[in-house]
């Protein structure tokens, strides 16, 4: 089907959905209503741009008629200028529509499990991992999303060895998925007396949260250990075995959770993280062949790549995947990730358009 035909088909589908949403029978069925409303919401930006595109084409035709009549020199000149502007607009709208027609990642609307781990660099790496966790927490709060710390393994000087956080809201994976990878920091550590700049790193993994119906785990593949929670706390800490460690034998993945006082709640949380990790692993295996043959500007699936550098002396952040450098590191560390993520989304869509 050609470009115009595909757009017309989408418009007709959009109109059909509008008719269905006016049907009392549909309005009384909550599941159908939610499904159709979501579908309408996804199609609306395409239909609005398509209507705008068609309107521009009609205006070009009207102005061309004025030019062809040749009755009024002044009107002809105005029509010619307007046609030039309208042609530019149609080209822009065509590009916008092509991007809107790119198939959406089915995981984009899902909630996520976000993990931050200290990498090379000793205590400074732990401090940087803690800074990244705070940055993402601030960003999530600014977006109005909900977050819950699933597990936290603290390091010295208030740093973080490993942290696991669940984030819930609208379209989260489609926003945060570009954060997966190795993040590098260049700064003078608090423990450095000579003022020498050190380089250390932390890794970030963002996985779509999956439901039980999407990904089943054989209970026979699991080893579940119960132990006493560690760390600072009230009188109950270390006295009751509520912390859970789950080992998935076939993959070797180990997940633990000790955030809750209830053993059952910790077990449920740990299973949720394990499901997401296994689902993520399976997806990366399926995409490895495609990733090997297709050059991508935003390699969100390759966690071995250094994706970003945070240079404190220069107040600079550089995203190496798209060659973007911003001189507002202090704002970014306070959760102002909007520009970075928007540029990554645009780059990803542009690259997909090239390979379409």
SEKELO-875304 format. One line per 3 residues: their letters; for each residue y, x, z of C-alpha. Coordinates in steps of 0.05 Angstrom, whole numbers. Example, Ala and Ser with C-alpha at 12.3 -4.5 7.8 and 13.67 -1.06 7.14 Angstrom:
# residues 2
as) -90,246,156  -21,273,143
END
This chain:
# residues 356
xxx) 0,0,0  69,26,-18  126,38,32
xxx) 162,-28,19  97,-68,18  77,-40,86
xxx) 145,-58,115  142,-128,87  73,-138,117
xxx) 99,-116,185  157,-164,179  110,-222,163
xxx) 66,-204,222  128,-202,267  148,-272,244
xxx) 78,-298,256  80,-270,327  147,-305,339
xxx) 115,-371,317  56,-359,363  101,-344,422
xxx) 134,-412,412  66,-446,417  57,-482,485
xxx) -17,-464,485  -1,-389,480  53,-395,533
xxx) 2,-423,582  -47,-365,569  -20,-306,608
xxx) -65,-254,576  -49,-275,504  25,-280,522
xxx) 27,-209,549  -12,-181,490  32,-216,438
xxx) 97,-198,474  77,-125,476  58,-127,402
xxx) 125,-159,385  162,-107,426  127,-51,387
xxx) 144,-82,319  215,-103,334  249,-34,322
xxx) 214,-29,254  234,-100,233  306,-90,256
xxx) 313,-26,216  279,-58,156  327,-117,158
xxx) 385,-68,162  356,-29,103  349,-92,60
xxx) 420,-113,78  446,-46,54  408,-53,-12
xxx) 437,-122,-24  507,-95,-10  496,-41,-61
xxx) 476,-93,-113  538,-135,-97  584,-75,-104
xxx) 549,-54,-169  565,-123,-198  639,-113,-181
xxx) 637,-45,-217  601,-74,-277  652,-130,-284
xxx) 709,-80,-290  760,-134,-276  799,-101,-221
xxx) 809,-25,-219  826,-23,-145  765,-66,-126
xxx) 721,-23,-171  744,40,-135  731,9,-67
xxx) 663,-15,-89  645,55,-114  664,87,-47
xxx) 625,34,-9  563,46,-53  565,120,-36
xxx) 567,105,39  512,52,32  466,100,-6
xxx) 473,151,49  457,97,100  394,75,61
xxx) 369,147,59  379,152,135  344,85,146
xxx) 286,106,102  275,168,143  280,128,207
xxx) 230,77,182  181,131,161  183,159,232
xxx) 175,89,262  114,78,218  78,139,246
xxx) 16,113,284  28,113,358  -16,154,404
xxx) -59,100,439  -50,138,505  26,139,503
xxx) 33,76,546  -14,100,600  2,125,670
xxx) -11,198,682  -41,249,729  5,310,732
xxx) -21,376,760  20,438,776  -13,504,793
xxx) 16,572,811  -3,626,761  10,701,759
xxx) 65,728,804  41,722,876  86,686,926
xxx) 141,678,873  92,640,828  78,592,886
xxx) 152,582,898  163,568,824  104,518,823
xxx) 139,483,881  204,482,842  169,451,782
xxx) 137,398,826  205,381,854  235,379,784
xxx) 183,330,759  189,288,822  265,283,812
xxx) 256,266,739  206,211,755  253,182,808
xxx) 312,184,759  269,145,709  253,93,761
xxx) 178,107,758  131,107,817  96,170,840
xxx) 43,187,891  21,257,914  -55,258,908
xxx) -68,328,933  -25,387,956  -48,458,971
xxx) 12,495,999  26,570,993  69,618,1034
xxx) 145,611,1041  141,537,1025  109,547,957
xxx) 53,509,923  -15,535,901  -35,469,870
xxx) -8,398,870  -35,334,838  12,275,829
xxx) 0,206,799  58,176,761  61,102,742
xxx) 110,63,699  123,45,627  104,92,570
xxx) 97,153,616  44,194,579  85,190,514
xxx) 143,222,552  109,273,597  52,297,552
xxx) 96,352,523  100,386,592  28,411,590
xxx) 24,487,585  46,551,617  117,553,645
xxx) 148,622,657  205,639,704  251,699,704
xxx) 292,708,768  305,751,829  254,728,882
xxx) 278,711,952  233,768,977  263,820,930
xxx) 313,865,965  333,908,905  357,851,862
xxx) 306,864,807  288,805,762  213,786,765
xxx) 172,745,717  119,697,742  86,634,717
xxx) 57,566,734  15,519,693  25,444,683
xxx) -27,394,660  -10,322,643  -68,275,631
xxx) -70,200,615  -98,161,673  -160,123,651
xxx) -193,59,676  -266,55,696  -282,13,635
xxx) -255,68,589  -294,127,616  -357,121,657
xxx) -386,176,701  -460,180,718  -464,180,795
xxx) -525,227,789  -479,280,759  -436,283,823
xxx) -440,322,887  -394,292,941  -376,332,1002
xxx) -338,305,1062  -297,351,1106  -240,351,1156
xxx) -169,350,1130  -129,413,1140  -55,428,1149
xxx) -2,403,1196  -6,332,1221  -16,285,1279
xxx) -71,280,1330  -123,254,1281  -118,314,1234
xxx) -181,358,1235  -217,310,1282  -246,261,1231
xxx) -280,279,1166  -238,240,1116  -224,292,1061
xxx) -266,287,998  -289,341,949  -325,317,886
xxx) -362,365,840  -381,342,770  -443,384,758
xxx) -447,382,681  -375,406,672  -365,445,736
xxx) -300,408,750  -282,402,824  -232,351,851
xxx) -210,343,923  -165,294,960  -144,295,1033
xxx) -78,257,1029  -103,193,1061  -132,182,1131
xxx) -185,137,1100  -247,170,1070  -255,112,1021
xxx) -183,118,996  -190,193,987  -255,182,949
xxx) -223,130,902  -164,177,888  -209,237,875
xxx) -252,195,827  -189,174,790  -168,247,781
xxx) -238,267,759  -241,211,707  -174,233,678
xxx) -195,306,676  -261,291,641  -226,243,592
xxx) -174,297,578  -229,349,567  -266,304,519
xxx) -203,289,479  -185,363,473  -256,378,447
xxx) -249,323,395  -180,348,374  -198,423,372
xxx) -221,421,300  -159,384,277  -115,431,318
xxx) -147,492,285  -131,467,215  -63,436,226
xxx) -2,476,247  37,437,299  106,450,327
xxx) 88,416,392  19,441,413  13,396,474
xxx) -62,404,476  -64,480,481  -54,499,553
xxx) -61,574,541  7,577,506  70,596,542
xxx) 112,536,526  177,547,564  218,601,599
xxx) 266,588,656  316,646,661  357,640,725
xxx) 406,698,714  429,667,648  422,593,671
xxx) 379,586,608  317,546,590  280,561,525
xxx) 225,518,496  185,565,452  149,511,412
xxx) 212,485,378  259,544,389  306,504,432
xxx) 352,539,482  395,502,533  444,533,582
xxx) 437,481,637  378,506,678  409,484,744
xxx) 413,412,719  342,414,689  313,438,756
xxx) 346,377,787  305,332,741  352,327,680
xxx) 296,334,629  321,280,581  349,325,526
xxx) 289,372,528  238,316,523  277,278,469
xxx) 280,341,425  205,352,434  190,280,415
xxx) 233,285,352  200,351,333  131,321,343
xxx) 147,260,299  179,304,245  117,348,242
xxx) 70,287,239  113,260,182  104,325,143
xx) 29,322,151  23,247,138
END
